[in-house]
């Protein structure tokens, strides 16, 4: 029988400190002891169980069920999306499409402040939505380094810029995971997405200004103000509309794409009065030019991804997997034995819906990308 024990030591401060041990331990394992994420997580899990079972009187059956449920949720949808997103990225690299994408971005402007807005902010946000989990910072920092930035400064700029897109992550995982947490009925993915937008709108609008200020101070902000406004307004407005009315899945896909497109079009008419270069004596070498057809082909995997994820996140598609939906037979539910609580009188239920997962949408994109490419070999 589960009896909730929130103050096992009859001292609220002491009980709170004991309960906080796993959180503090996890942070210490990652930062002080430099442990790999998997080992830090396992260590923290063991300590959590050693605290929860004897002190907080958590039954072993329910504790075991919670571990299984947590592992299941880590694999589906989070792990599934991450694996598919990274695979899609690797395929675009293998096919040569990613190199064309890089060239198409760097050819827009030779001013390195504009390049930071394009690569450090917009392309960074796009990769966050398409792959996430460190990929955007690594790739964009490398690109900026190749364009003449100091490696440490390039990484710092990308980390600052990533604050705008990190909240929604790869295909909206950080917000979309709410769907798997079995929270009260009034807490939905769309609701959390809408709430997050209220805060993020301010951050999204300010970060492009901050990036240029870090590079070139107030003078840089003044000289590139029109371009900054194009980036800030386009990204903030499109992400706000998308997350409020659609959800988090495409929050870091469509807005960055539209932002890059808007800045590319704007840059044809506008270039800063003074072309800013970190190293003024450096010889400017333009990236390789590609035909419009080649650029469109290079971007095609992510265009396809956008369309498919839009379909997967649409209400009509999600309704297919409801109990009375046309594809409800493809949804499997499993009860975890030994996890029936005297409080809820219900066991933990695991739901397996492979077809409806966003990871499957990315997998479909991968298949289409391979069929469209002549350079991918396995």
TARA-V646037 format. One record per backbone hydrogen bond with DSSP energy under -0.5 kcal/mol. CO is the residue of the C=O (numbers start at 1). NH is the residue of the N-H. If there is no record, write none. Layout:
CO/NH + CO/NH
This chain:
1/3 + 2/4 + 4/6 + 7/10 + 11/15 + 12/16 + 13/17 + 14/18 + 15/19 + 16/20 + 17/21 + 18/21 + 20/24 + 21/25 + 22/26 + 23/27 + 24/28 + 25/29 + 26/30 + 27/31 + 28/32 + 28/33 + 29/35 + 36/40 + 37/41 + 38/42 + 39/43 + 40/44 + 41/45 + 42/46 + 43/47 + 44/48 + 45/49 + 46/50 + 47/51 + 48/52 + 49/53 + 51/55 + 51/56 + 52/58 + 56/5 + 57/59 + 59/63 + 60/64 + 61/65 + 62/66 + 63/67 + 64/68 + 65/69 + 66/70 + 67/71 + 68/72 + 69/73 + 70/74 + 71/75 + 72/76 + 73/78 + 74/79 + 75/80 + 77/81 + 78/82 + 79/83 + 80/84 + 81/85 + 82/86 + 83/87 + 84/88 + 85/89 + 86/90 + 87/91 + 88/92 + 89/93 + 90/94 + 91/95 + 92/97 + 92/98 + 93/96 + 96/100 + 97/101 + 98/102 + 99/103 + 100/104 + 101/105 + 102/106 + 103/107 + 105/108 + 111/115 + 112/116 + 113/117 + 114/118 + 115/119 + 115/120 + 116/121 + 117/122 + 118/123 + 119/124 + 121/125 + 122/126 + 123/127 + 124/128 + 125/129 + 126/130 + 127/131 + 127/132 + 129/171 + 132/135 + 134/138 + 135/139 + 136/140 + 137/141 + 138/142 + 139/143 + 140/144 + 141/145 + 142/146 + 143/147 + 144/149 + 145/148 + 150/154 + 151/155 + 152/156 + 153/157 + 154/158 + 155/159 + 156/160 + 157/161 + 158/162 + 160/163 + 161/164 + 162/166 + 165/168 + 165/169 + 169/172 + 170/173 + 172/175 + 172/176 + 173/177 + 175/178 + 176/179 + 177/180 + 178/181 + 178/183 + 184/187 + 186/188 + 188/192 + 189/193 + 190/194 + 191/195 + 192/196 + 193/197 + 194/198 + 195/198 + 195/199 + 196/199 + 196/200 + 197/201 + 199/202 + 199/203 + 200/204 + 201/205 + 202/206 + 203/207 + 204/208 + 206/209 + 206/210 + 207/211 + 208/212 + 209/213 + 210/214 + 211/215 + 212/216 + 213/217 + 216/220 + 217/221 + 218/222 + 219/223 + 220/224 + 222/225 + 224/228 + 225/229 + 226/230 + 227/231 + 228/232 + 229/233 + 230/234 + 231/235 + 232/236 + 233/237 + 234/238 + 235/239 + 236/240 + 237/241 + 238/242 + 239/243 + 240/244 + 241/245 + 242/246 + 242/247 + 248/251 + 250/253 + 250/254 + 250/255 + 252/129 + 253/257 + 254/258 + 255/259 + 256/260 + 257/261 + 258/262 + 259/263 + 260/264 + 261/265 + 262/266 + 263/267 + 264/268 + 265/268 + 265/269 + 266/269 + 266/270 + 274/276 + 276/112 + 278/280 + 279/282 + 284/286 + 291/295 + 292/296 + 293/297 + 294/298 + 295/299 + 296/300 + 299/302 + 299/303 + 300/304 + 301/305 + 302/306 + 303/307 + 304/308 + 305/309 + 306/310 + 307/311 + 308/312 + 309/313 + 310/314 + 311/314 + 314/317 + 314/318 + 315/319 + 317/320 + 318/321 + 319/322 + 320/327 + 322/325 + 325/328 + 327/330 + 328/331 + 330/332 + 332/352 + 334/350 + 335/337 + 336/339 + 341/345 + 346/341 + 348/336 + 350/334 + 350/352 + 351/353 + 352/332 + 354/357 + 357/360 + 357/361 + 358/362 + 359/363 + 360/364 + 361/365 + 362/366 + 363/367 + 364/368 + 365/369 + 366/370 + 367/371 + 368/372 + 369/373 + 375/377
